[in-house]
Amino acid sequence: MELFGIGWMEMIVIGLVALIVVGPKRLPQAAQTIGRLFGYATQQWRNIQAEIRRPMENEFIDIKGEFEETIQEITDIEPLIEITPKQNRKTK
């Protein structure tokens, strides 16, 4: 199983390197800071997605409304149209 494209062995190596670089006393604080940064980045990404999605959803609602109006107009006109079979024409 992979997390963010990183396997479990890579995660263990990253953890060991972090333990050596940061030290055992500061590792919990560093992990907490990284967790907060990751949470902040995730929230910002969701905000960006929402900002992009909102106008698209509004445009979709407008187009859907126009489409439904067109369908209703066709439905209203349909009974008024007299359907006749094609006349056979001979070509000379």
Kinemage of the C-alpha trace (Angstrom):
@kinemage 1
@onewidth
@group {chain A} dominant
@subgroup {mainchain}
@vectorlist {calphas} color= white
{ca met a 1} P 0.000 0.000 0.000
{ca glu a 2} L 1.317 3.429 -0.939
{ca leu a 3} L 0.686 6.865 0.515
{ca phe a 4} L 1.271 9.819 -1.836
{ca gly a 5} L 3.197 7.513 -4.150
{ca ile a 6} L 5.574 6.545 -1.335
{ca gly a 7} L 5.755 2.921 -0.156
{ca trp a 8} L 6.073 1.809 3.448
{ca met a 9} L 9.824 1.147 3.180
{ca glu a 10} L 10.407 4.683 1.912
{ca met a 11} L 8.274 6.027 4.795
{ca ile a 12} L 10.432 4.151 7.297
{ca val a 13} L 13.622 5.525 5.720
{ca ile a 14} L 12.189 9.079 5.776
{ca gly a 15} L 11.235 8.604 9.442
{ca leu a 16} L 14.722 7.383 10.356
{ca val a 17} L 16.385 10.256 8.491
{ca ala a 18} L 14.058 12.723 10.224
{ca leu a 19} L 14.905 11.167 13.578
{ca ile a 20} L 18.622 11.588 12.894
{ca val a 21} L 18.363 15.138 11.470
{ca val a 22} L 15.835 16.613 13.906
{ca gly a 23} L 16.669 14.506 16.940
{ca pro a 24} L 14.378 12.531 19.225
{ca lys a 25} L 13.467 15.501 21.427
{ca arg a 26} L 12.278 17.771 18.612
{ca leu a 27} L 10.789 15.056 16.368
{ca pro a 28} L 7.255 15.219 17.870
{ca gln a 29} L 7.174 19.015 17.497
{ca ala a 30} L 8.503 18.776 13.926
{ca ala a 31} L 5.890 16.151 13.062
{ca gln a 32} L 3.159 18.364 14.527
{ca thr a 33} L 4.373 21.355 12.502
{ca ile a 34} L 4.491 19.285 9.320
{ca gly a 35} L 0.986 18.001 10.064
{ca arg a 36} L -0.312 21.553 10.491
{ca leu a 37} L 1.360 22.673 7.270
{ca phe a 38} L -0.123 19.706 5.432
{ca gly a 39} L -3.574 20.496 6.869
{ca tyr a 40} L -3.239 24.143 5.843
{ca ala a 41} L -2.125 23.191 2.330
{ca thr a 42} L -5.021 20.741 2.012
{ca gln a 43} L -7.527 23.398 3.102
{ca gln a 44} L -6.090 25.925 0.648
{ca trp a 45} L -6.311 23.362 -2.154
{ca arg a 46} L -9.985 22.744 -1.314
{ca asn a 47} L -10.625 26.510 -1.358
{ca ile a 48} L -9.004 26.817 -4.780
{ca gln a 49} L -11.098 23.929 -6.102
{ca ala a 50} L -14.272 25.522 -4.725
{ca glu a 51} L -13.409 28.873 -6.318
{ca ile a 52} L -12.955 27.171 -9.674
{ca arg a 53} L -16.003 24.926 -9.331
{ca arg a 54} L -18.499 27.628 -8.270
{ca pro a 55} L -18.601 29.595 -11.559
{ca met a 56} L -18.668 26.364 -13.542
{ca glu a 57} L -21.669 25.105 -11.546
{ca asn a 58} L -23.491 28.406 -12.091
{ca glu a 59} L -22.804 28.228 -15.827
{ca phe a 60} L -24.044 24.633 -15.890
{ca ile a 61} L -27.263 25.662 -14.116
{ca asp a 62} L -27.799 28.446 -16.680
{ca ile a 63} L -27.213 26.109 -19.623
{ca lys a 64} L -29.459 23.462 -18.084
{ca gly a 65} L -32.233 26.048 -17.659
{ca glu a 66} L -31.918 27.151 -21.288
{ca phe a 67} L -31.990 23.532 -22.422
{ca glu a 68} L -35.134 22.823 -20.377
{ca glu a 69} L -36.802 25.931 -21.825
{ca thr a 70} L -35.976 24.770 -25.356
{ca ile a 71} L -37.378 21.306 -24.633
{ca gln a 72} L -40.566 22.901 -23.289
{ca glu a 73} L -40.913 25.073 -26.411
{ca ile a 74} L -40.495 22.025 -28.636
{ca thr a 75} L -43.044 20.130 -26.570
{ca asp a 76} L -45.498 23.041 -26.877
{ca ile a 77} L -45.030 23.353 -30.660
{ca glu a 78} L -45.056 19.627 -31.435
{ca pro a 79} L -48.865 19.180 -31.426
{ca leu a 80} L -49.214 22.098 -33.875
{ca ile a 81} L -46.998 20.474 -36.488
{ca glu a 82} L -48.857 18.375 -39.019
{ca ile a 83} L -46.802 15.424 -39.996
{ca thr a 84} L -47.392 14.278 -43.572
{ca pro a 85} L -45.773 11.371 -45.368
{ca lys a 86} L -43.157 12.195 -47.958
{ca gln a 87} L -44.543 12.495 -51.433
{ca asn a 88} L -42.980 10.241 -53.991
{ca arg a 89} L -41.418 12.250 -56.760
{ca lys a 90} L -40.311 10.736 -59.989
{ca thr a 91} L -37.177 12.111 -61.480
{ca lys a 92} L -37.061 12.527 -65.219
